Amino acid sequence: MEIKDIRKDNLNLLADKHGRNTISEKLGYPDNNYINQLCGGHTNIGSRTARKIEAALGLKTGWMDWPQTNEPDVSTSDNLTKGPEIKGRIPLISWVQAGQFCEAMDLLQPGDAEEWLPCPTPHSDYAYALRVKGDSMASPYPGQRSYPEGIIIFVDPEKPVTNGSRVIARLNGEATFKTFTEDMGRLFLRPINPNYPTLDITDLEVSFCGVIIGSFYPE
């Protein structure tokens, strides 16, 4: 999604919440004509206008540039409980991008991601999400932590790697998902699935691209 479309969608969310009259007044416009043009996509919202909208409505700088949602209120439902507080949205990227990101960490832009996913756990600005491929991190034993193919994992490059951390590592130019362990002075990347080999990385050139901070299995 292009940034002009993201800003238009976000302005429409604000218009639904506050009303176009209120937004026009806060921006100092005599009527709704300009806001109507922006909401309808007839006029693109530039960076200067986006910052002006954020300042007028007390929003964090950059809010207009990232996909937002109008989350439904489930507090009055009889059969639903309110889920965890969303801590922000992070980009779902490809494994190729993850390997590149490991080499040169930089903030990802809206168009860089497949989609932006809500993350319920605290994370740094550089956090990202990946869709697991293969079954090397899937446990064949019930009750054990498992990451089957298709599950979404949330990764934070700024979380320290410790013994037992589940990590994204860059090895031989490719990103891989394994458990990092240290034993008797040797370093290993271990799969959860016993059908896959453990990698001794003690003498290899390996970069850590982040630690897993959560997971989500979409329906």
C-alpha positions as CSV (number, residue, x, y, z in Angstrom):
1,M,0.0,0.0,0.0
2,E,1.4,3.4,-1.0
3,I,1.8,6.1,1.7
4,K,-0.8,8.3,0.0
5,D,-3.4,5.6,0.5
6,I,-2.3,4.9,4.1
7,R,-2.7,8.6,5.0
8,K,-6.1,8.8,3.3
9,D,-7.3,5.8,5.2
10,N,-6.0,7.2,8.5
11,L,-7.7,10.5,7.9
12,N,-11.0,8.8,7.2
13,L,-10.6,6.9,10.5
14,L,-10.1,10.3,12.2
15,A,-13.0,11.8,10.4
16,D,-15.2,8.9,11.6
17,K,-14.1,9.4,15.1
18,H,-14.0,13.2,15.4
19,G,-16.1,14.4,12.5
20,R,-14.9,16.4,9.5
21,N,-16.2,19.7,10.9
22,T,-14.0,19.3,14.0
23,I,-10.9,18.4,12.0
24,S,-11.5,21.4,9.7
25,E,-11.9,23.7,12.6
26,K,-8.7,22.4,14.3
27,L,-6.8,22.9,11.1
28,G,-8.1,26.4,10.7
29,Y,-10.1,25.7,7.5
30,P,-13.3,27.8,6.9
31,D,-15.3,24.8,5.7
32,N,-15.0,21.0,4.9
33,N,-14.1,21.3,1.3
34,Y,-10.4,20.6,1.6
35,I,-10.9,17.8,4.2
36,N,-13.5,16.3,1.8
37,Q,-11.0,16.3,-1.0
38,L,-8.4,14.6,1.2
39,C,-10.8,12.0,2.5
40,G,-12.0,11.2,-1.0
41,G,-8.4,10.8,-2.3
42,H,-8.9,13.7,-4.8
43,T,-6.0,15.5,-3.2
44,N,-3.0,13.6,-1.8
45,I,-2.0,14.3,1.8
46,G,1.6,15.5,1.7
47,S,4.1,15.3,4.6
48,R,3.5,18.8,5.7
49,T,-0.3,18.3,5.9
50,A,0.1,15.0,7.6
51,R,2.3,16.6,10.3
52,K,-0.2,19.4,10.7
53,I,-3.1,17.0,11.2
54,E,-1.1,15.1,13.8
55,A,-0.2,18.2,15.7
56,A,-3.8,19.5,15.6
57,L,-5.2,16.3,17.0
58,G,-2.5,15.5,19.5
59,L,-1.2,12.5,17.6
60,K,2.4,11.2,17.7
61,T,4.6,12.4,14.8
62,G,4.4,9.8,12.0
63,W,1.0,8.4,13.1
64,M,-0.5,9.3,9.7
65,D,2.2,7.4,7.9
66,W,1.5,4.0,9.3
67,P,-1.5,1.7,8.9
68,Q,-3.9,2.1,11.7
69,T,-7.1,0.2,12.5
70,N,-10.4,1.0,14.2
71,E,-10.4,-1.9,16.6
72,P,-13.9,-3.0,17.6
73,D,-15.0,-2.6,21.2
74,V,-15.7,-6.0,22.7
75,S,-16.0,-4.9,26.3
76,T,-19.8,-5.3,26.3
77,S,-19.9,-8.7,24.6
78,D,-21.2,-11.6,26.7
79,N,-19.0,-14.2,25.2
80,L,-15.8,-12.3,24.4
81,T,-13.1,-11.1,26.7
82,K,-10.9,-8.2,25.8
83,G,-7.5,-9.3,24.4
84,P,-4.1,-8.0,25.3
85,E,-3.3,-4.4,24.7
86,I,-1.8,-3.8,21.3
87,K,1.7,-2.4,21.6
88,G,1.9,-1.2,18.0
89,R,2.1,-2.7,14.5
90,I,5.2,-4.4,13.0
91,P,5.9,-5.4,9.4
92,L,5.5,-8.9,8.1
93,I,8.5,-9.4,5.8
94,S,10.1,-12.1,3.7
95,W,13.0,-14.3,4.8
96,V,15.2,-12.7,2.2
97,Q,14.4,-9.3,3.7
98,A,15.2,-10.6,7.2
99,G,18.7,-11.6,6.0
100,Q,19.2,-8.2,4.5
101,F,17.8,-6.5,7.5
102,C,20.4,-8.4,9.6
103,E,23.2,-6.8,7.7
104,A,21.9,-3.2,7.8
105,M,19.2,-2.5,10.4
106,D,17.0,0.4,9.3
107,L,13.4,1.4,10.0
108,L,11.1,-0.3,7.4
109,Q,8.7,1.8,5.5
110,P,5.0,1.0,4.9
111,G,5.6,-0.3,1.4
112,D,8.4,-2.6,2.4
113,A,6.1,-5.1,4.2
114,E,3.6,-7.7,3.1
115,E,1.3,-6.3,5.8
116,W,1.5,-4.7,9.2
117,L,0.4,-6.9,12.1
118,P,-0.7,-5.9,15.6
119,C,1.9,-7.0,18.3
120,P,0.6,-7.5,21.9
121,T,4.1,-7.5,23.5
122,P,6.5,-4.6,24.0
123,H,9.1,-4.3,21.3
124,S,11.7,-2.0,19.8
125,D,11.1,0.2,16.7
126,Y,13.1,-2.4,14.6
127,A,10.9,-5.4,15.4
128,Y,9.4,-7.4,12.5
129,A,7.4,-10.5,11.8
130,L,8.1,-13.6,9.7
131,R,5.9,-16.5,8.5
132,V,7.6,-19.8,9.5
133,K,8.6,-22.1,6.6
134,G,9.2,-25.8,7.1
135,D,8.9,-27.9,10.2
136,S,12.4,-27.8,11.8
137,M,11.0,-25.8,14.7
138,A,7.8,-27.9,15.1
139,S,7.7,-30.3,18.0
140,P,6.3,-33.8,17.4
141,Y,5.6,-34.1,21.1
142,P,2.3,-32.7,22.6
143,G,2.6,-30.0,25.2
144,Q,6.0,-28.7,24.0
145,R,6.6,-25.3,22.5
146,S,6.2,-25.6,18.8
147,Y,6.4,-23.4,15.7
148,P,4.7,-25.2,12.8
149,E,4.8,-24.1,9.2
150,G,2.6,-21.0,8.6
151,I,2.8,-19.6,12.2
152,I,3.7,-16.0,12.5
153,I,6.7,-15.2,14.7
154,F,7.5,-11.7,16.1
155,V,11.2,-10.9,16.2
156,D,13.1,-8.1,18.0
157,P,16.6,-7.4,16.8
158,E,17.4,-5.4,20.0
159,K,16.5,-8.1,22.5
160,P,19.7,-9.7,23.9
161,V,20.5,-13.2,22.7
162,T,20.9,-15.6,25.7
163,N,21.4,-19.3,26.2
164,G,18.1,-20.9,25.1
165,S,16.8,-18.0,23.1
166,R,14.9,-18.8,19.9
167,V,16.6,-16.7,17.3
168,I,16.7,-15.6,13.7
169,A,20.3,-16.1,12.6
170,R,22.1,-15.4,9.4
171,L,24.3,-18.3,8.3
172,N,25.8,-18.7,4.8
173,G,24.0,-15.7,3.6
174,E,20.5,-17.0,4.6
175,A,18.3,-16.4,7.6
176,T,17.3,-19.4,9.7
177,F,15.1,-19.9,12.7
178,K,16.6,-22.0,15.5
179,T,17.2,-22.2,19.3
180,F,20.6,-20.8,20.4
181,T,22.4,-22.8,23.0
182,E,25.9,-22.7,24.6
183,D,27.4,-25.9,26.1
184,M,31.0,-26.5,27.3
185,G,32.2,-23.4,25.4
186,R,30.6,-24.5,22.1
187,L,27.8,-22.6,20.4
188,F,24.9,-24.3,18.7
189,L,21.8,-23.6,16.7
190,R,19.3,-26.4,17.5
191,P,16.0,-27.3,15.9
192,I,13.0,-28.3,18.0
193,N,12.2,-31.1,15.6
194,P,14.6,-34.0,16.3
195,N,14.6,-35.1,12.7
196,Y,16.8,-32.1,11.8
197,P,20.5,-31.7,12.6
198,T,22.0,-29.4,15.3
199,L,24.5,-26.9,13.9
200,D,27.7,-26.2,15.7
201,I,28.4,-22.6,14.9
202,T,31.4,-22.0,17.2
203,D,33.8,-21.5,14.4
204,L,31.4,-20.1,11.9
205,E,30.6,-16.5,10.9
206,V,27.0,-16.1,12.2
207,S,25.0,-12.9,12.7
208,F,21.9,-12.8,15.0
209,C,19.0,-11.0,13.4
210,G,16.7,-11.0,16.4
211,V,15.1,-12.9,19.2
212,I,11.6,-14.3,19.1
213,I,9.3,-12.3,21.4
214,G,6.0,-13.9,20.5
215,S,4.0,-15.9,17.9
216,F,0.5,-16.0,16.3
217,Y,-1.2,-18.7,14.4
218,P,-3.7,-17.2,11.9
219,E,-6.9,-19.1,11.1
